[in-house]
Every structure is written in structure tokens, then in C-alpha cells.
Amino acid sequence: MPIDRSISALRTLRPDRDAGIFWFRDDLHQPYPISPMGMTTIQKHHAWGYHVASEQTQLPPSKGAHVKIYGGRVYLGFALIDDPEEVARRAKAFGQLVEHCTDHWAEFYGGYISEVVANLASLGAVDGDRLTTPHLLDYLQKTEEINRRHWEIHFILMYPADTIYLEFEAFCKAHGVEEKDFVNLLKGFNSMSTQTDEGLWGLAEMAAQAGLRDRLQNTPANSLREALGNEPIGREWLERFDAWLGRFGNRISAAHLDVMYPTWKEDPTPVLDTINSYFARMDAGWSLLQARAEVMKQRDAVIAAVEQSLSSEDRPVFDRLLPVAQEVYAFQEDHGFYIDAGSTAIVHNTLMACGRRLESFGLLERADDVFFLTFSELVEILGDLARNEKIGTYHHRALVPSLIAERKEDWAAAAKVDAPLTVGNVPSTMSDPIALKVFGIVDEVLHPKGEKQVVERLEGFAGAAGVVEGPARVILSFEEFPTLQSGEILVCPATSTAWTPLFLKIAGVVTDTGGMLAHAAIAAREYGIPAVVGTWNATNSIRDGDIVRVDGNIGVVEVLKRAAGPV
């Protein structure tokens, strides 16, 4: 496909030639067309990290997923190891790693995440705009290399973490605890995501108590500092907001495996919209701290019940596995803060500095056009400018603008391409536990029976317990976040950490993609919200205003009453 090859001929999926393995459209991480820069940085590192971690940990069933582009969308290629002897050899080494991590997870995780934090601090201390062009090129290449290392770390941590989760789940299931109850043993942790949300809720409470609510709601984001800066309480609120933004503002509000979208630090408008939306929830008497306390109370009750049911022989096994299972469950959210969001934000910031440099030379109309270049193209352009500014500018003025214009047209056109859900050697059944738990790739997804049909009843995973009825709000992108009203049921393709603040005001959540370890399921459990994930047809079947019933106990969503107008 010409659009794909323009972005990366090396990573273009060719169905006729790549049919030997199973390819799956990665709507969970990238529900939108990928940018050229996103495909040649984050997505490239995503695949590389899979492969490095698989080798280092000796993951038994596979050597990691491949990542390619087709129809402007990102596809994962699952290639399993077929040789039983190789699988057995790898299983022995991997088993030893998992045993070590079971007893020393905090040390194992802490060592790697400390490396990530140090790298982010080092890169974040540099002001790219103040660098000479040769040094900016060096900084760009260093940023890219560190991001690649972070994706290696991501999967080095993920493989044993998910295995520990699955082993504890198997133990509990063998003792009569079903998965929908099992996950209640693990919720209520203090992750970076919950700290982010607690900070946001605290800002909303402070604004309400200080009498700033009306100004926050009625002042445009770009005028807010001027409106609040004229009095002590307003300045105090802004100082607290800036401190929160400095720590938690690296989230990208859209697809977190692309680099083209702004962070909250760049554009805090989504954050302010979220704070304003919390006031109605406060008026209704809802309290975040009370909701969190109830979640932890439920967790402790489930733990006590399971402990009471176990024999004296099984209790020590449970006591060993429970704490580490809770820690690796929290890891599912925390790695998103440091790597998926934090590392991607650093790459984004570096690229924006490069974009501003190219804009200053007249090579780009606007700085964010840099995301329609590939990484190697940007390195070439900066290298030429570093070699000879005058000639490099003249040379690339005949090359860059027309390419950017074409790529932007292609990217917009890709949103209308009907990219297939699966490509290549589709298996008859899915046995990979990560594909099941994280991506929700069940047999019905492998062999869909009408992904685009409008239905009245949808089935998925029982992501978070509870039953709720109410009006639906279909959100397809971060630009639509402000339309979500307090008490509505969120219906969306998938969620990521940038979506977590929405969970403080919704009554329930339904997603197209994901399994029991997907972000939407984990976040819903943390706030006691019913969730059904991995329906694969929700955003196609449900529309704004439909009254729906979400049964998070059995994984079923029903449309009870259609909103007026055509479907």
C-alpha cells in the first residue's frame, strides 16, 4: 500500500508475502492511524523491546511480536516457537527468573525502573531549543536510543510480571476463586495513576473550597493564569496546579504509542476540563477517597474469605503469592507512567525542539509538522544543516515541504481506510495468555462474525464487577473528552492512562478491545465502576444517548432504549 511504504517500506505489512504468521490490528495501543515519526520511533522500539526481552528472559513460547503498518494502522505479528526442545530449554531458564521475581520483585523492578527514572531526569534537564544544531542532532539520537532501551526494560519487566499474575490466578482458580472474584484480591493499590487522579481531585476540591469554581468553569484555559493570578488564593491554586503538572503532566492525551500528540504540560486544557467536570460529581455527594476506601474494604473482605477457605498446606502458598501478585498488578499501571507516557513525552518534546529548529529555517510551516517526517529523514536533515546551514536550508526547501503536504493528506486518508482486524496465518484458537489477558484476543475475535453489525446485546470480558444502567457516551478520541458528562457510561475503543481521570465521573465503561489486564478493566476496578471490555463492537453498536445496561459480573452489555434518530 503506497501510504504505508511512504512511512516505512521496511515495516510495511505485505499480506501476500507476510502470511506465514498471525497479524492483529493493535487497537488497544494505537486506535488511530500512526504518524510517520511514531512508526519509526516508538513503534520500532516496541517491536525491538519484545525481541530483546524475549531473549534475555528466555520467554518459552515466542521470541516476541513483530510490528508493521497496514492501511495506516499498526499490526502486531505473533510468531510462536515450534521446536518442543527449544521451548523446554527456554522454559527452564524462564522458570528460574519467575521464581526469583516472585521472592524479589521489588528489587528486580526497582533496579530497572531506577534506570528509567535517571534517564528521564537526564534528558529532561536539557533545553533542546538552546542547543546548537549539531548538539541538537546528538540530543535527538541520544533520546531515541534511551527510548529504545526503555522499551527493552518494559518487556523485561512485563514477561515475568504477567507470568506471576497468571500463576497466582491459576492457584486461585484451582481453589474455587473465579477470575472476576480473583481480581478483587489485587485492587486498591497506590499506583502512579491513582496518585495522578487523587491530585486532580484534590485540585478540584481546593478550587471549590476557595470559591474558584466559577472562574475555572468560565475562563478559557489560555486566560486562566491571568484570571487567577490577581489574588493570593488564586496564585496558591496555580502553584499547586503547576506542581501537580510538573510531576504528572507527561501524559499524552491520545494514542500513547505515537509521538505526535501534545502532553498535558504543553496543553493543560484537557486537565482543566477534567477538573471542571468533577464539580457535578461532588455536588452529587461522591467522594474519591470514600470510593477508594470502599474498594480496599472489598479487597480485604475477599482476601479474608479466601484465606479462611484454604487448607493449612495451601495457606503458605497463598501468603507467598498474594503480595507479589498485588505488586505486579500495580506494575500494569506504573510502567505506563514511566515508559509508555514518560518516555514517549521525552521523545515528543525532543522532536518538537527539532520541529521548531526546522521551522526557524523555513523548512516547516509549523513545528509539529516534524511528526510527518520519519526519524531517519529528520536525522538526515539536521545532519545537513549541522554540516552547512546555508546549503542545508537551500537543499531541503526543495524536498521537505512537498513531502510533508503529501504525508498529511495520506494520514488523513488513512482514517477512512477499512483496515482488517486480522491478517495472515490466523490460528484456529488463541493459546497465548498475554494475547488473551491484555489484548482480549478470544476465538470469536480471531474469526469474527460481524464486527461492523449493529447489535442490541454485546458480550465481552467481565472487567469489573457491578451492574449499572444509564445513558451512553461514545468517545472515539481525546478531543471528545469534554463531552463526557458526570454519571454517563463511557463507550470507547480502548482506554490508556490519559483516560484515567474520566473514571472519576463515569458510571460504567464499555470498550471494543482489551482483556482482564487492559487499562480499562484495571482502572474500573480501582474506582468500583462496572466494566465490560473486549466487546469488539461497542462503538459501532451504541450511540450517544442510548440507555444501556452494563453487567460487569457476567460481561454483558444490553441496549435497553435507543436514542431518537437513525443508528
Secondary structure by P-SEA (a helix, b strand, c coil): caaaaaacccccccccccccbbbbcccccccccccccccccaaaaaaaaaaaaaaaaccccccbbbbbbcccbbbbbbbbbccaaaaaaaaaaaaaaaaaaaccaaaaaaaaaaaaaaaaaaaaacccccccaaaaaaaaaaaaaaaaaaaaaaaaaaaaaaaaaaaaaaaaaaacccaaaaaaaccccccaaaaaaaaaaaaaaaaaaacaaaaaaccccccccccccccaaaaaaaaaaaaaaaaccccccccccccccccccccaaaaaaaaaaaaaaaaacccaaaaaaaaaaaaaaaaaaaaaaccccaaaaaaacaaaaaaaaaaacccccccccaaaaaaaaaaaaaaaaaaaacccccccccccccaaaaaaaaaaaaacaaaaaaaaccccaaaaaaaaaaaaaaaacccccccccccccccccccccccccccccccccccccccccccccccccccccbbbbbbccccccccccccccccccccccccccccccccbbbbcccccccaaaaaaaaacccccccccccccccccccccccccccbbbbbcccccccc
